[in-house]
Amino acid sequence: MHIHFLGICGTFMGSLALIARSLGHTVTGSDTAIYPPMSTQLHNAGVEILEGYKSAHLDPAPDLVVVGNVCKRGMEAVEYMLDKRLHYTSAPQFLSEHVLQDRHVLAVAGTHGKTTTTTMLAWILQYAGIDTGFLIGGVPLVATDDERLKSAFAHSSHLGQDYFVIEADEYDSAFFDKRSKFVHYRPTTAILNNLEYDHADIFPDLKAIQTQFHHMIRMIPPSGQIIMPKGVESLEDTLKMGVWTPVWRTSVGDEADWQATLEQADGSVFHVKHIGQTGDETGTVTWGMSGVHNVNNALVAIAGACSVGVSVATACKALSNFAGIKRRMELIGDIGGVQVYDDFAHHPTAITTTLDGAKKKLTGCKIWAVIEPRSNTMKLGVYKAQLAPSASLADGVIWYEPKGLSWGLKEAVGETGGQVVLDSIDEILAFIKANVRSGDAIVVMSNGGFEGIHGRILEILT
């Protein structure tokens, strides 16, 4: 079958295209943002990528068009597709019908930590010898001599066998299907990592997101497993709408079905305990990651792996050999005694937890946060009152105010001590050059490319 992907270079779409290629289909795609690493992965797999969304890309007609949620009415290719009555579907529906059928699906949902947790869970299962499939929104930092693991994690997707781990996004499926992507996945094991208001461009309030979460919960079989942190009010309220599946609750520091106890304050060593029906199971994780938020992510991932038969000890050993993923406190350079990190944080909660982990890990360093409020929710100003407090753990904060922001970032941050707002990359670089000293650490936070600022910071520090 010839399948054409509209919006192929997005992480989700590109990873799905690679899976379609591995299923033996002829795959082509269109996009306007063709750049590495996804473009390189696709080209290496023999996938032809065409520039733009032109009607000519669909002539002659493919057997199926998979439409990414970046596509909208008015686009030339979309109007042509509809006018010619081509066979089309959304990406999550394609995944459901062509990959997830007859598999045990382990879905990781939540406002924060989906990519990290999904990668941890897939890593544990692969490490345990289970050739699970996966599709994640990030690139693992594979640091292993195990050729089997290297091969499986060469890309952000893998077909696998009987199990499939999926990053279960609550964003809408397509312009013609406004249900959340995860409604299509019908998981047997569901990790509900957290739940806050986000995606203000498509959800009017938290209740609307909870409704979508409950659509997924309705389809989890009674033989399945729900895993979620203890005491998260928004998740507990969602379960009150109806739940028909056993629930495991997790906690760092408190008693729960699954418990983690910090052996090191930065979360680099922690003890895991599962209170099971046949007795307690325990294990210890010693790894290079930091932050209580990552311990939480690890705990639900361990529980998810154990729900399909992996032992606690094996799961903990697997994570002790886990190197992390790109753009999650990823050290990209140490120049002149200044460490520069890249992180994907783009929500006040994520900013706070990232900086908390950084402070506990990088003791003795002066920590600078360089933050771009780029997400749709940020651009709409939903959390503008929480921005300055969210970054207060940093010793110095540089906010980037991009052009076209509909509200005043300078007014929102105000005269907060140690925080400045600058409106050009050149100004930010000049500020860093004038103020950052050897022994400091810079954490750059954005869910986009941030105009290549990471490499430019390394250049000025040389």
N, C-alpha and C positions, 0 to 999 in steps of 0.2 A: 504494500500500500504506500502511496506517496502522500506524506503529511507535510503541510506547510504551517509553520508557527509564526503568528503575528506577534511581534514583541519578543523575539527569540533570545535576545542577549541579557534579559533579566535573569537573576540567579535561579529563580524557580523555573522559569520557562526554559532556560538553557539546559538546566539539569534534567528536566523532563524530556527535552529533545534528545539528549544523550541516551536516556533510557529507551526512548522510541527507536533510536538507531540500533541499540543493542538487541532490541526485539526483532531486528531484521527489516525494518521499514526504511524506505527512502525518505530522507528528511531534508527539507529546505526551510529557510526562514527569512523574515524581514525585520528590520529595526532601524532606528535613527541613531542609536547610541552603541556603536560597534567598537568595543575596546576590550583589552585583556582584563582579567584572565579568561573570561567566558568565551570571547571571540576566538582565542587561541585554542581552547579545549574543543570548541565546535569544529574549527578548521581541521584540527588534528584527527577528529573523528570522521572526516569526510563530509561534513555538513556545509552546504553552500549558503552563505548569508548575503542577502541583497539589501542595498541601502534604501531606506525610506519605506513608505507604505503605499506602493503604487499598484494600480489595477493590473498592470502588465505582469506583476509577480504571480498572479493567480491565473494566468493564461499561457499554456493550457491548464485547465482546472485540475487541481490536486484531488485526490480521493477524499481528503479531509482537511479542514482548516481548524487549527487550534488557536483560539483567540485569547490573548493575554488581557489582563484587566487594565493595561495601559491604553488599550484601544477604545475609541469613542466614536459615536455617530458623527458623521462629517468627514472622517478620514476616507481618502480615495479608495483604499483597499477594502474597507468595511462596507462602504456603499456599493461597490462592485460585487462583493461577496453576497450581499443581501439581494441585490437586483438580479443576479444570475442564479439565485437559489442554490448556492453551493452548500455542500454538507459541512456544517461547522459545529463546534462544541467548545466548552470552556476547558481550561487546563486542568482544574481539579476533577471535572467530570471525566475527562480522558484518562487521567490517572486512576480514577476509581474503576472505570470499565475495562481498562486494558492491562492494569498492573495489580491493583489491590484485591480484585475478586479472588476468593478462595484462599487469601492469606490472613494470617494473624497480624492485624495492624496495631502498632503501638504509636499513638498520636500524642505529641507534646504541644499543649496549648498554654496560653498565658500572655500577659502584656509584656513581661520581661523574661529574658533568659531562654527563649525557645530554641534559638540556634545552638547555644552552648549546651543545653540539656539534651537536645536531640543528638548532637555529636557525641556527647558522653555516653548516651544509651547505646547508640550504634557501635561505638568503640568497645564497650563492655561485651556486647553480644558477639562481635567479631573476635575479640580477644578470647572469649570462652569457647570458640570453635563453632559458633553458629553463623552460617553464611547468610546473614540477614541483609535484605535490601534496605536502602535508605535514600531520602531526599532531604537535604538540609540547605539552609540559606547562607552558609559560610564555608570557608575552605579550611579543613583540619591542618594543623601543624604536625605532620607525621614525622616523628623522630623515633624510628625503630629499625632494627635489623631484620625484622620479620617480613619476608617478601610477600607473604599472604596479606598481611595488614597493609603494607605499602600499596599493593595492587588494589585492594578494596577501597582505600581512601585516596586514590590518585585523583579523583574528582569529587564533587559535592553530591554525587548520586551514584547508586550502585544497585543493580537489579536483584541480586541475591536469590534466596530460595523461598522458604515457607513463611518467613517473618518479614515485615516491612516497617521501618521506623520513619515517621513523617513529621516534619515541622508543621504543626496544624495552625495555620494563620487564620485569624478572624476577619481579615480583610475580604471585601466582596470578590465574587468569582469572575464576573465579566459584566460588560454593559447590559447584557440581556439576562443576567442571573445575579441578583443582588444578595443572595444568601452568602454567608461566610464560606470560605473555601473548605473549612474542616467539616462542614455538614455533609460533604460528599464522601468522607473517608471511612465512616462507619467503623470506628476502632473497637477492638476487643479490650485493649489496655489503653486507658486515657490518663495522662498526666496533666492536671490542671495546676500550673505552677504558681499563678497569681492572677489577679484581675483588677485592673484600674481603668479609668476612663482614658481612651486614646482614640486615634483615627477620627478626629472631630469633623473631618471632611465628609464622612459617610454615616457616623452614628450621632444622633442628637444628644444622647445621654448614656450613663452607665447601664441603665435598665435595658436599653436596646442591645447592648453587647451581651448582657446576661441572658437575654432571650435567645440569642444565637448560640451561646454556650449550651443552653438547655436543649436546643434542637439536637445538638450532638449527643448530649447525655441520654436523650430519649432512645437513641439507637444502640447504646452499649448493651450487650447481652448480659443476662444474669450470671453467666459463667465467666464474665470478664472481671476487670479490676479498675477502679478509679483510685488515683493516688494524688494527694493534695496536701499542702502545708496546713498544719493545725491553726485554727483561730483566725483564718482570713474571712472576714465578715461577708465580703462580696461573693465569695465562693460558697460559703455556708447558706447564704440567702438564695443562691442559684439552686442548690440541692433541695431547698425547701419547696421548690416548684415541682419536685418529684424526682426520685432516684430509685432504680431497680437493680443496682449493681453494688457489690461489696465495696466499701471505701476504706483505704488505708490513709491515715494521717501521719504527717512527718513533722519533726521539730528539731531545731538546733537549740539545745539547752534545756528543753522541757520534756516531760514525759509524753510519749506518743507511741503509736504502733511502730514507727521508725524514728530512732533518736540519733542525733550526732552530738558528740561532746568535743569541744575544741581542746586539743592538746597544745596548740600554739595559737596565740591571740589573732594572728593574721590568717588563720584557716589553712595553713600549709600542712598541718598534721591534725587529724581528727579521728575519733573513735566512733564506729557505727554499731548500733544495737537494734536488732529486730525482735520484738516481743511476739513470738509465734505461738501457734496452738500446741506445738510439740516441744516448746522450750525456746530459750533465747539463742539467737545467732549473732555473732559479733565479728568485727573486722576493723582494720585500721588503714586509713589512707594517708600516705606521705607523698606529696606532689609539689609541683612548682607553681601552682595557681594560688590565688589569695582572695580574701574577702569572704564574709559570712554569706553573701549572696551566692557565691560559687559553691560553698558547702551545702546550701539549700538545694542548688541545682544538682549537685552530686548525689545528695540523699534521695531525691525523687528518682533520679536515673538508676541508682542501685536498686531501689524498690521495684522499678519497672522491669529491670533485668531479672530480678528474682521472681517476679510474677510469672515468668516463662521458664523457670527452672534453674537459673544460674545461682550458685551459692553466694552467700554474702562475702565469704573469704575471697572467692574468685573475682567478684565484682570490685572489691576494694583493691585487689592486686592489679586489676586492669586499670583503674583510675590512678594508681600509683605510677603507672607507665604512660599516662595521658599527657600530651604536650600542650594541649589547648587548641584554640582556633585563631585564625587571623582576625585582627581588629578587635580583640578582647584583651585589653592591657597587653598588647603585643609590643615587645621591645624592638624598635626599628633602628635604633642606633645609640651609641654611647660615644659622643664626640667631646673632647676636651673636658671629660669628667661630668658631662651633662647627659643624663639618660632621657631619651625621647620615646614615649609610648603612644600607640594608636589605639583608640577605643571607640566602639560603636554607640556609646551612650547618647541618647537623644530625648530623654524624658527626665523630669526632675528626680524621680525615684532612682533611675539608673545612674544619673550623675552622682547622687549622694552615695549609693552603694559602691560605685567604682572608686570614688575618692576615699571612702572609708577603708576599702581594701588596700588602696595605694598607701595611705598613711601608716597602716599597720605593717605593711610589707617593707616600705622604703623608710624605715626609721632613721632619723638623723638627716634626711633630705628635706630641703625646702621644695614644696610641690607647687608647680604652676599648672593651672588648668586653662586650656585654650579651647573655647566652646563655640560651636556654630549651631544656633537654633534653627535647624533646617527642615524638620518633619512638618507635615501638614498641620498637625495639632499645634506645634510650636508657632508656625507662621500665623495661625489664627488667634494666637494670644491666649489660649485657654489656660495655660499655666504661668502666665507672665508674673503673677505675684509670688510664685514659688521658685523662680529662677535664682535670685540672689541667695536665699536660704539653702537651696539645693547644693550650691557650690561652696558653702561657707567652710567646709573642712580643708579646702586648699589654702595655701599660704598666700597665693596670689592668683587672681582670675582675670583672664582676658576674654571678653565676649566679642564676637564678630557680628556686627549688624549688617546683614546683606541688603542690597538695594531691593526696594519693593515691599519691605515689611510693612504690614498694615497698621502697626502700632509701634510706639516708641520704646525701643529696648533701653535707651539711656534713662528714660523716665521710670521704667519698670525696675531697673537695677538700682537707680538712685545713687546716693552717696555712700553706698555700702563700703566699709573699709576693705582695702585690698582688691577691689574689683573695678575694672575699667571697661569701657565700651569703645571699640574702634570700628571704623567702617571701611577699612581697606586692608588687604593682606600685607601691603607694603608697610603700613603703620604698625601692624602686629609684629612683623619681622624686626622693624626698627626698635620697638619696645622690648622685645626679647633680647636683642643684641645689647641694649643698654642696661638691662636689669638682671638677666640670668647669669649666674656664676657657676664655676666648677663645684660639683657636689650637689647641684640642684637636679630636679627631675621635672620634665614637662609631659603632661598628659593631654593629648589632643583628642577632643570628643566631637564626633559628627557622624551622621548616618549617610553621608555622601563623600565626595572626593575632596571637599574643602579646598578647591582650586589648587591642589597639589602642594598644600602648605607643609606637609610632613617632610618632603624632600628638601623644600626651600629652608626649613628650619635647620636641617642637618648641614646644608651648605653654608649658612651664615655662622654656624658654630665651628666650622672647620678652621 
